[in-house]
């Protein structure tokens, strides 16, 4: 791909939104891990907003997700009524700018700036784990309360996995996954079969989930109350269990690391059991949800690492994580995940 100045698309988007306010400066504040771009846009009057630019997936899904998030940000009750950043509206609609040319199809959405308090420490003690667990439980409960007030979502776990199976049949997919076709297809089929046998779709409520609870994506108060969240790349409507693999990573004994992997081990740590117990006391879990964790992890690896890894991560990270997915993550799921200790912890 030839060099593309993404700043131009941001300026173009703002010009279409409100050409009476002149931009003074555009600063890239992206995390430099994902291929998405996030900008702080400063105006001549000193005020600023945040712009997000994306160019992978489907435009319709991008608009759908941000429409749901914006509705969620307005509908969440206290104390989460200011937890999420609100997107800018134009007249009565969410404003999303789309630029299409012969080279790229790119989309821009603008957010109001959100206040940020404290980041979590890289390694939590047990008291901090319990406090955070209760906070996440309260947030999930709030999302559950207003779930029926949100716009519909077209994405499901099955649709995403079936899409991966379709990619395997394409010329591009046969080339990209040429050495791993059988392994990927096997785990896609296991996932679909186990999801059906568990009856998860019939038994579990769908709520807003953000999936990627990396400690760089949200802030807390000094007393570990959730304060703000600003990264929405993996947002979807699904079971609350979609969030739990990253909860396990947050409380893991190894703590936050610059060089990271997505192995299953955090789900089996005693520290995660401490987290589950405190969460369960606030917003009870079910046996089905705990047993579903294995398939949630399998889905995470298949969808976010195998299928979308090259879009979510820069090349160095994507290559490493996909190699580990084929050699470690997927082959070890059945042997490593045991729901019984988790069920025992919760007396289920």
C-alpha positions as CSV (number, residue, x, y, z in Angstrom):
1,X,0.0,0.0,0.0
2,X,1.3,3.4,-0.9
3,X,1.9,6.0,1.8
4,X,-1.3,7.3,3.2
5,X,-1.6,10.5,5.3
6,X,-4.5,9.6,7.6
7,X,-4.5,13.1,9.0
8,X,-6.1,14.1,5.7
9,X,-9.1,11.9,6.3
10,X,-9.5,13.3,9.8
11,X,-9.4,16.9,8.5
12,X,-11.8,15.9,5.7
13,X,-14.2,14.3,8.3
14,X,-14.2,17.4,10.5
15,X,-14.6,19.7,7.5
16,X,-17.8,17.8,6.6
17,X,-18.9,17.9,10.2
18,X,-18.4,21.6,11.0
19,X,-16.3,23.7,8.7
20,X,-16.7,26.8,10.9
21,X,-14.3,25.5,13.6
22,X,-10.7,25.5,12.4
23,X,-8.3,22.7,13.4
24,X,-5.0,23.9,14.8
25,X,-3.3,20.5,15.4
26,X,-3.9,16.8,15.0
27,X,-1.8,14.5,17.3
28,X,-1.7,10.7,16.9
29,X,-2.2,9.3,20.4
30,X,-2.7,5.6,19.3
31,X,-1.4,2.9,21.5
32,X,0.9,1.7,18.6
33,X,-0.2,-1.9,19.1
34,X,-3.4,-1.9,17.1
35,X,-3.7,-0.8,13.4
36,X,-6.5,1.6,14.4
37,X,-5.6,5.3,14.7
38,X,-6.7,7.6,17.5
39,X,-6.1,11.3,17.4
40,X,-6.4,14.3,19.7
41,X,-7.7,17.2,17.6
42,X,-7.1,20.7,18.9
43,X,-8.9,23.7,17.6
44,X,-7.8,27.3,17.2
45,X,-10.0,28.2,20.3
46,X,-8.0,25.7,22.5
47,X,-10.8,23.1,22.8
48,X,-10.2,19.5,21.6
49,X,-11.9,16.3,20.8
50,X,-10.8,12.7,20.0
51,X,-11.1,11.1,16.6
52,X,-10.9,7.4,15.8
53,X,-10.1,6.1,12.3
54,X,-10.5,2.5,11.2
55,X,-10.4,0.7,7.9
56,X,-10.9,-3.0,8.5
57,X,-14.0,-5.1,8.7
58,X,-17.3,-3.7,7.5
59,X,-18.4,-0.1,7.5
60,X,-21.9,-1.2,8.5
61,X,-20.5,-3.0,11.6
62,X,-18.5,0.0,12.5
63,X,-21.5,2.2,12.5
64,X,-23.7,-0.4,14.3
65,X,-21.2,-0.8,17.1
66,X,-20.7,2.9,17.7
67,X,-24.4,3.5,17.6
68,X,-24.9,0.9,20.3
69,X,-22.0,2.3,22.4
70,X,-23.4,5.8,22.1
71,X,-26.8,4.6,23.3
72,X,-25.1,2.7,26.1
73,X,-23.2,5.7,27.2
74,X,-26.4,7.7,27.5
75,X,-28.4,4.9,29.2
76,X,-26.1,3.6,31.8
77,X,-27.3,4.4,35.3
78,X,-25.3,5.9,38.1
79,X,-22.4,5.4,39.0
80,X,-21.6,4.5,35.3
81,X,-23.4,7.4,33.7
82,X,-20.1,9.1,32.8
83,X,-18.0,5.9,32.4
84,X,-18.0,5.9,28.6
85,X,-17.1,8.7,26.2
86,X,-20.0,10.0,24.0
87,X,-19.7,10.3,20.3
88,X,-20.5,13.5,18.5
89,X,-23.9,13.8,16.8
90,X,-24.9,15.8,13.8
91,X,-28.5,16.8,13.9
92,X,-30.3,13.7,15.2
93,X,-27.7,11.0,14.2
94,X,-24.4,9.6,15.2
95,X,-21.8,11.3,12.9
96,X,-19.6,8.8,11.0
97,X,-17.5,10.0,8.0
98,X,-16.6,7.5,5.3
99,X,-13.9,8.1,2.7
100,X,-13.7,5.6,-0.3
101,X,-11.2,5.8,-3.1
102,X,-9.3,3.3,-5.3
103,X,-6.8,2.6,-2.5
104,X,-8.8,2.5,0.8
105,X,-12.2,2.6,2.5
106,X,-11.8,4.4,5.8
107,X,-14.2,5.6,8.5
108,X,-13.9,8.3,11.2
109,X,-15.9,8.9,14.3
110,X,-15.4,11.7,16.9
111,X,-15.7,11.4,20.7
112,X,-15.9,14.0,23.4
113,X,-12.8,13.8,25.6
114,X,-13.2,11.7,28.7
115,X,-11.5,12.2,32.1
116,X,-8.9,9.7,33.2
117,X,-7.9,8.9,36.8
118,X,-5.5,6.2,37.8
119,X,-4.3,3.1,35.9
120,X,-4.3,-0.2,37.7
121,X,-0.9,-1.3,39.1
122,X,0.8,-3.9,36.9
123,X,0.2,-6.6,39.6
124,X,-2.8,-6.5,42.0
125,X,-2.8,-7.8,45.6
126,X,-5.7,-9.9,46.7
127,X,-7.7,-7.1,48.3
128,X,-7.4,-5.1,45.1
129,X,-8.6,-8.2,43.1
130,X,-11.7,-8.4,45.3
131,X,-12.5,-4.7,44.9
132,X,-12.1,-4.8,41.2
133,X,-14.2,-8.0,40.9
134,X,-17.1,-6.3,42.6
135,X,-16.8,-3.3,40.3
136,X,-16.9,-5.3,37.2
137,X,-19.9,-7.2,38.6
138,X,-21.7,-3.9,39.2
139,X,-20.8,-2.7,35.7
140,X,-22.1,-5.9,34.1
141,X,-25.3,-5.7,36.2
142,X,-25.8,-2.1,35.0
143,X,-25.3,-3.3,31.4
144,X,-27.7,-6.2,32.0
145,X,-30.3,-3.8,33.4
146,X,-30.5,-1.6,30.3
147,X,-29.8,-4.3,27.7
148,X,-33.3,-4.1,26.2
149,X,-33.0,-0.4,25.5
150,X,-30.1,-0.6,23.1
151,X,-30.2,-0.8,19.3
152,X,-30.0,-4.3,17.7
153,X,-26.7,-6.0,16.8
154,X,-26.2,-8.2,13.8
155,X,-22.9,-9.9,15.1
156,X,-23.0,-13.2,16.9
157,X,-20.3,-15.6,17.9
158,X,-21.5,-18.2,15.4
159,X,-21.6,-15.6,12.5
160,X,-18.0,-14.7,13.2
161,X,-16.8,-18.3,13.3
162,X,-18.7,-19.2,10.2
163,X,-17.1,-16.2,8.5
164,X,-13.7,-17.6,9.4
165,X,-14.7,-21.0,7.8
166,X,-15.7,-19.1,4.7
167,X,-12.4,-17.3,4.6
168,X,-10.6,-20.7,4.6
169,X,-12.4,-21.5,1.3
170,X,-11.2,-18.4,-0.5
171,X,-8.1,-18.1,-2.5
172,X,-6.6,-15.6,-0.1
173,X,-7.6,-17.8,2.9
174,X,-6.0,-20.9,1.4
175,X,-2.8,-19.0,0.9
176,X,-2.7,-17.2,4.3
177,X,-3.7,-20.2,6.3
178,X,-2.2,-22.8,4.0
179,X,-0.3,-24.6,6.8
180,X,-3.0,-24.4,9.4
181,X,-6.3,-25.1,7.5
182,X,-7.1,-28.4,9.3
183,X,-6.3,-27.1,12.8
184,X,-8.4,-23.9,12.3
185,X,-11.3,-25.8,10.7
186,X,-11.2,-28.4,13.5
187,X,-11.5,-25.8,16.3
188,X,-14.2,-23.8,14.5
189,X,-16.3,-27.0,14.3
190,X,-15.6,-27.9,18.0
191,X,-16.6,-24.4,19.0
192,X,-19.9,-24.5,17.0
193,X,-20.7,-28.0,18.3
194,X,-20.0,-27.3,21.9
195,X,-21.9,-24.0,21.9
196,X,-24.9,-25.9,20.6
197,X,-24.5,-28.7,23.1
198,X,-24.2,-26.2,26.0
199,X,-27.4,-24.4,24.8
200,X,-25.7,-21.1,25.5
201,X,-27.7,-19.1,23.0
202,X,-31.0,-20.2,24.5
203,X,-30.0,-19.8,28.2
204,X,-27.7,-16.7,28.4
205,X,-28.6,-13.1,28.2
206,X,-26.8,-10.8,25.7
207,X,-25.3,-7.6,27.1
208,X,-22.7,-5.0,25.9
209,X,-19.2,-6.4,26.4
210,X,-15.9,-4.7,25.6
211,X,-13.7,-7.9,25.7
212,X,-10.3,-6.2,25.7
213,X,-9.9,-5.0,29.3
214,X,-6.3,-4.3,29.0
215,X,-5.2,-2.0,31.9
216,X,-4.3,0.7,29.3
217,X,-8.0,0.9,28.2
218,X,-9.7,2.1,31.4
219,X,-9.0,4.0,34.6
220,X,-10.1,3.7,38.2
221,X,-10.4,5.8,41.3
222,X,-7.9,5.5,44.2
223,X,-10.4,3.0,45.8
224,X,-10.5,0.9,42.6
225,X,-13.9,2.0,41.5
226,X,-14.3,2.0,37.7
227,X,-14.0,5.6,36.5
228,X,-13.6,5.7,32.7
229,X,-13.2,3.5,29.6
230,X,-12.0,4.8,26.2
231,X,-11.1,1.9,23.9
232,X,-14.0,0.2,22.0
233,X,-12.2,-1.8,19.3
234,X,-13.6,-5.2,20.4
235,X,-17.0,-4.1,21.5
236,X,-19.9,-6.5,20.8
237,X,-23.2,-7.7,22.2
238,X,-22.7,-11.1,23.7
239,X,-22.6,-13.1,26.9
240,X,-20.9,-11.4,29.8
241,X,-18.4,-14.3,29.8
242,X,-16.7,-12.7,26.8
243,X,-15.1,-10.3,29.3
244,X,-13.7,-12.9,31.7
245,X,-10.5,-14.0,29.9
246,X,-9.2,-10.4,30.1
247,X,-10.4,-10.2,33.7
248,X,-8.3,-13.2,34.4
249,X,-5.3,-11.6,32.7
250,X,-5.7,-8.4,34.8
251,X,-5.5,-10.4,38.1
252,X,-2.9,-12.9,36.9
253,X,0.1,-13.5,39.0
254,X,2.5,-12.4,36.2
255,X,0.9,-9.0,36.0
256,X,0.9,-6.7,33.0
257,X,3.8,-7.2,30.6
258,X,5.0,-5.3,27.5
259,X,5.7,-8.6,25.7
260,X,2.5,-10.5,26.1
261,X,0.9,-13.8,25.1
262,X,-2.7,-15.1,25.1
263,X,-2.2,-18.5,26.8
264,X,-5.0,-20.1,28.8
265,X,-3.1,-20.2,32.1
266,X,-4.7,-17.1,33.8
267,X,-8.1,-18.8,33.8
268,X,-6.7,-21.6,36.0
269,X,-4.9,-19.4,38.6
270,X,-6.0,-19.2,42.2
271,X,-6.1,-15.5,41.8
272,X,-8.8,-15.8,39.2
273,X,-10.8,-17.9,41.6
274,X,-10.5,-15.1,44.2
275,X,-11.8,-12.7,41.5
276,X,-14.7,-15.1,40.6
277,X,-15.8,-15.5,44.2
278,X,-16.1,-11.8,44.8
279,X,-17.8,-11.2,41.4
280,X,-20.2,-14.0,42.2
281,X,-21.2,-12.5,45.5
282,X,-22.3,-9.3,43.7
283,X,-23.8,-10.7,40.5
284,X,-24.1,-14.5,40.6
285,X,-22.7,-16.7,37.9
286,X,-24.2,-20.0,36.7
287,X,-22.6,-23.4,36.0
288,X,-23.3,-23.0,32.3
289,X,-21.4,-19.7,32.2
290,X,-18.4,-21.2,33.9
291,X,-18.4,-24.2,31.5
292,X,-18.7,-21.8,28.6
293,X,-15.4,-20.1,29.5
294,X,-13.5,-22.8,27.5
295,X,-15.4,-22.0,24.3
296,X,-15.1,-18.2,25.0
297,X,-11.4,-18.6,25.1
298,X,-11.4,-20.7,21.9
299,X,-13.5,-18.1,20.2
300,X,-11.2,-15.3,21.3
301,X,-8.1,-17.1,19.8
302,X,-9.9,-18.0,16.6
303,X,-11.6,-14.6,16.0
304,X,-9.3,-12.0,17.4
305,X,-5.9,-13.7,17.0
306,X,-6.2,-16.0,14.0
307,X,-8.8,-14.2,11.9
308,X,-8.3,-10.5,12.8
309,X,-4.8,-10.6,14.3
310,X,-3.2,-8.8,11.3
311,X,-5.7,-6.0,11.6
312,X,-5.7,-5.6,15.4
313,X,-2.0,-5.9,15.9
314,X,1.1,-4.6,14.1
315,X,3.0,-7.2,12.1
316,X,5.5,-8.1,14.8
317,X,2.8,-8.9,17.4
318,X,0.4,-10.5,14.9
319,X,3.1,-13.0,13.7
320,X,4.1,-13.9,17.2
321,X,0.6,-14.4,18.5
322,X,-0.6,-16.4,15.5
323,X,2.4,-18.7,15.7
324,X,1.6,-19.3,19.4
325,X,-2.1,-19.8,18.6
326,X,-1.2,-22.7,16.2
327,X,1.5,-24.2,18.4
328,X,0.2,-23.6,21.9
329,X,-3.1,-21.9,22.5
330,X,-5.5,-24.1,20.4
331,X,-3.7,-27.5,20.8
332,X,-3.7,-27.1,24.6
333,X,-7.3,-26.0,25.3
334,X,-8.7,-29.4,26.2
335,X,-5.9,-30.4,28.5
336,X,-5.4,-27.1,30.2
337,X,-9.0,-25.9,30.9
338,X,-10.7,-27.5,33.9
339,X,-14.0,-25.9,35.0
340,X,-14.2,-28.0,38.2
341,X,-12.0,-25.9,40.5
342,X,-13.9,-22.8,39.4
343,X,-17.3,-24.4,40.0
344,X,-16.1,-25.6,43.4
345,X,-15.0,-22.1,44.3
346,X,-18.5,-20.8,43.6
347,X,-20.3,-23.8,45.1
348,X,-22.0,-24.6,41.8
